[in-house]
Structure formats: C-alpha cells, structure tokens
C-alpha cells in the first residue's frame, strides 16, 4: 500500500523536475529510478500511467519533444501545479 510520505516525496520530486520548465533526459532517468525504488506507486492509476509513460519515453534512449510535453503535463498533474 502506498503511504502518504511516498506521494509527498513524488510530488516534491515532480516539482523539482518542473522547476526550470524543462524535463530533460537525466531528470526522466532519475524519476524512473525513483519509481523503481517505490513499487507501491505502480498500483495507483496515476502511478501506473507515469510508469508506463516513463518506460515508453525512454525505451529508445531519447526523450523527444512529444514525450517531453506528455511527461511535463503528467508531472504538473502529480505536482498539483
């Protein structure tokens, strides 16, 4: 079961990633790594969407413009901005 602290941590991580207005590949890989360390996030609908998007976006090793925009939109939703 996901705990409140994990959601709070994920929200903070999303806000930090969005702080400069651009999600870069390093940040996307860091987020993917964080998600692997917090598997309970995957059981929620939003967490599952995020994990799927990260996996698809980084599959080819390149975060293209469309993937970046989709990721930024979802991170804004998660960060509650």
Secondary structure as GFF3:
##gff-version 3
##sequence-region A 1 81
A	DSSP	alpha_helix	4	18	.	.	.	ID=ss1
A	DSSP	alpha_helix	25	37	.	.	.	ID=ss2
A	DSSP	three_ten_helix	39	43	.	.	.	ID=ss3
A	DSSP	alpha_helix	45	58	.	.	.	ID=ss4
A	DSSP	alpha_helix	65	79	.	.	.	ID=ss5
###
